[in-house]
Amino acid sequence: MEKRGGVLRLDRPLSPDDKRRIIGLYEGRLDLFGHDAKTVGWKNRADQCLRFSILCRGLDLNGKSILDVGCGLGDFVSFMDERGFRPREYVGVDISPRLMQHAASRFGREDRRFLAMDFLEASDLGQFDIVLCSGALSFRVQDNVTVAETMMRKMFELCREATVVNFLSTYVDFQLPKNFHYRPEAIFAFGRSLTRWLSLHHDYPLYEFSLQLFRAPNSVDVRDPISHWRNP
């Protein structure tokens, strides 16, 4: 570890033990559930799709290049297919080699690639129009705040248009010991240090919130009711 500007920072935000526990958790669930929303920690497909919809609120994914960080089984691909989105390129990255093999066998093609890697240590991913992360920051690790801030900063550096990410919220009446819940105010404040243009959504019926960071002012169509988004 080292101090920069009076702030303690980790040279490697994810420790070897963090990585081992994360990989073991998700690959164990893959053995148990197969290709199912439960494998990546969601209650069901409907809730998973609601999360994707909130992340994409106001975004046009057609013709865009998309980087999906912590993509799990690649379910965002089927979400886009079901809703008629046609991105130009999709790249999913995840720390679990077995999840990436499974996702590639199910969704892989020339314009859809899946890479097994630690995103925080990757150096050659290139730029993407939209960078997203759904659920990958929920598991409790050695220093969740440092990991989240490092992840957000790197995601925003790689995006041309928008970075979108969700978090478990502290505004709940119950927390599982294995999870980490974030203060929405603190996440918004950190996002504001990256860009002037951002939106935080804490208005949907799950125990979490979503943050959207933009390179330029974004025009959002607020007419779409959440009840429409919940349908898978």
N, C-alpha and C positions, 0 to 999 in steps of 0.2 A: 504494500500500500504506500501511497505518497500523498502529500498535501500540495494542492495547487490553489493559489489565491485564498489560503486559509480554510479550504474545504477538503475534507478527507475523501480521497477517491480510491477505488479499487483498480489495480492494474488489470485484473480479470474479473469483471462483474459476476460471472457465474463460476463458482468454484468447481473443482473436479467432483466433489461430493454432490453439489447441486445438480450437475449434469447427470451423474449416475442415477440419482433419485428420480429425476424427471423422465429419463429414458425408461427406467424400470417401471414407473407408474403407467406410462402410456402403452408401452409394449406389452405389459401384463394385461391391460384392458383389451388390447387388440386380440390377445389369445382368448380372452373371456367372452368378448362381445362381437368380434369381427368388425365388419364395416357398419358401424352404428354411431349415432351421436353420443352415446354413453362412453364410447372409447375415448373421445376427446373431451369428456367432462360435462357434456350438456345433458339436460334431463330428457329432451326429445328433439326431434327434427324441427317441430314448429318453433320452439324457443330458439334454436340455433338460427333458423331463418329470420326470426325477428331481430336478433342481434346483427346479422348481416345487413338487414334492411335499414336499421338505424345507422350503422356505419356508413352506408351509401346514400343516406338522405341528401337529396339535392345534387347528387353526382351523376354525370352521364359516363357510363363505362364503355360505351361503344367506340371502337377504334382506338382505345387507349392501351398503353402498356401498364401491367399491374404486377406488383411484387407483393406476395402474401407471406408475411413473416409469422412463423409458427403455424404453418398451414395444416398440420395434422394429416387427416386423410384426404385433403384436397376438396372438401365439401363446398367451398366457395365456388368452385367450377360448376358443380351441378346447380347451385343457386343461380348463377348467371345464366346458364342454359335454360332453366325453367322460366326465367323472366325475360328471355329474349335478348339479353345483352351479348354483344359480339366484340369483345376486346381484341386488339391487334396481337397482343402477346400477354401470356400469363406465366409467371415464374413463382413457384411455391418453394419455400425453404423451411426445413424443420430439423431439429437436433436429433430426431430418431431415424436411424437408417431404415428400420423395418417399416415405419409408417410411410416413408418416402417411396420405398419399393412398392408398397401396396397402392399408394396414390398413383404412381406412374403406370402401374399395370391397369388401373381402372380408367384414368383420365388422360394419360400422357399421349402427346402427339407432337408434331413439329412446332406448333405455336404454344404448346403447354409443356413446361419442363418442371421437374421436381428435383431439388438438390438437398442432400443430407449435409448439414453444416450448422455450426454455431454462428448465427447471424452477427453476433457482437464481435466475432473474430474474422469475419469475411472481409476481403479487401478489394474484390474485383467484380462486384455485382453490376456495376453500371448505374445509369439513371432510368427512372420509371415515371410515368405520368402520375400514377396513384400508388401509394404504399400503404398497406393495411395490416392490422394485427388484431385478431379476435380471440381473446381468451388465453393468450400465451403468457400473460403477466399475473395470472391468478394464483399460481402455486407458490407457497411460502419458501423463500430461499434465504441465503445468508444476509443479503441486503437488498430488499425489494425496491426501495426508493432509488438507490443508485442504479440498479438494473433498469428500472423503468425510465429514468431520465436519460441514461445512456442510450437505451433503445429508441426513445422518442427523438433524441437529437440526431442519431444516425439515420433513422427513417426519414426525417425531414430533410436531411442533407441529400438523400437519394431521390427525393420526389421533385417533379417539375410542377405539379399542380396541387396535390393534396396528400396529407398523411392522416389516416383515421385509425383509432385504437380504442379499445374498451377496457374497463377496469371494474372490479368489484368495489362497491361503495361502502363507506363507513356508516352511512345512514340506513342501518338495518338493525333488527332486534336479535340477530343470531349470527355467529361466525364459526365456521369449522376451523379447527386448529391447523389443518393442512393448507388453508388458504390465507391470502393476504388481502386486506381491504384498504383502499386508498381514500384519502380525504379529497373530495372533488375540488375544494378551494385550492389545495396545494398543487394538484395536477393542472388546474387552469392557470395558476400563476406561473408554473414552469412553462406551459405551452405559450403563454404570453411573452416569455423571454425569447421564444424562437420566432414568433411572427405576430404582427398586429391583427391578423385576421384569423379568428378561431371561433368555434361553437362548441359548447358543452351541452349534451342532452341527458337529462336525468328524469325524463317524462314518460318512460315506458314501464310496463309492469314486470320488471325483473329487478334483481338486487344489485344493480350496477349502473354505470353511466358510460357514455361514449364521448370522445373528444375528436373534433375535426380541425386540422391545421391547414391553412391555405396559403399559397404563395401570393394570391391576389384576392380582392373581394369576391365572395361567392354569392350567386343568386340562387335562393332556395325556394322551391315550390312547396308551400306549407299546406296545400289543400289535401294532400294524401293522408287519410286517417290511419292511425296505427292499426285499427282493426283489419284494414286491407293488407298491411304488411305481415300480419301474423300468419296468413295462409301460406303453407309451404308450396 
